[in-house]
């Protein structure tokens, strides 16, 4: 965290702990070891982030209103995590948060660093698909992780992330999400979120993992291109309510940190059961195309390693690790 950013973060913390009371410029100056004029300049920068700052002579400053504008400052305000999101890279516009996160990770960005953008011009989905990332309408974020797990276990983090998004959506909105294996969240059969997990690793050691996620939050019907209008949806469309993007991001970070720490400590079993509680089409027939084979089977859940579990026509249980799945049987 740079010196300027950390000073501003500490300034926000000092204002936050006073419960909306005025804080004197002299007190802030002494605590932060900077001049009164520097305090005033920091306040002006906070106003650019959307904070409404009240300054009264001889009384000091207070924050009158908090913004719902995404920035490093607004995300840190009230974020109750120990390590996730302590370092935030915010971009107004970028090609892809995944690209920025890979570069940061290669430059030794710390575990728990997040990259977030207001807009992506080349958002990445799974299997080279593009993710449509409308400016200020959704959450376009990547997390840099450095777990001490075998590389073969990395795909389990996609499934863990899906359970976190489902929990946050189910808890903080009226929508009822389902997880479509391996990386999509659906509401009423339409996609509202996707996850992309990428890894840099040696044979037996992970250097870093980047978990990217995109969530459609505030889009209206006309925000989606024609080819997605029948396939995609947003939290606003499904709930009829505007959602506060900053608060949703903070909840995701808090839920993810807790779930990740439990996963590192206890393994995948709890994630598996949580995932299956949200699993899309469990108990129903699906068609899978993999390695030149077409398989009709009943989707029964996921295995202990995160693979898709199906039961075929002769009642054999099979694991599927990759393939194109036809979820809607004709």
DAPEKA-V304854 format. One record per helix or strand. SS is the DSSP state (a for helix, b for strand). FROM is the first residue (numbers start at 0). LEN is the number of residues. Records with the same first field share a line. If there is no record, write none. Layout:
SS=FROM-LEN / FROM-LEN
//
This chain:
a=2-14 / 24-8 / 35-13 / 71-5 / 96-10 / 125-3 / 150-3 / 155-17 / 220-3 / 225-3 / 234-5 / 244-22 / 268-10
b=22-1 / 51-5 / 59-6 / 87-7 / 113-7 / 122-2 / 129-2 / 137-8 / 176-4 / 183-4 / 189-12 / 205-11 / 231-1 / 278-1 / 284-6 / 292-10 / 307-4 / 316-4 / 323-3
//
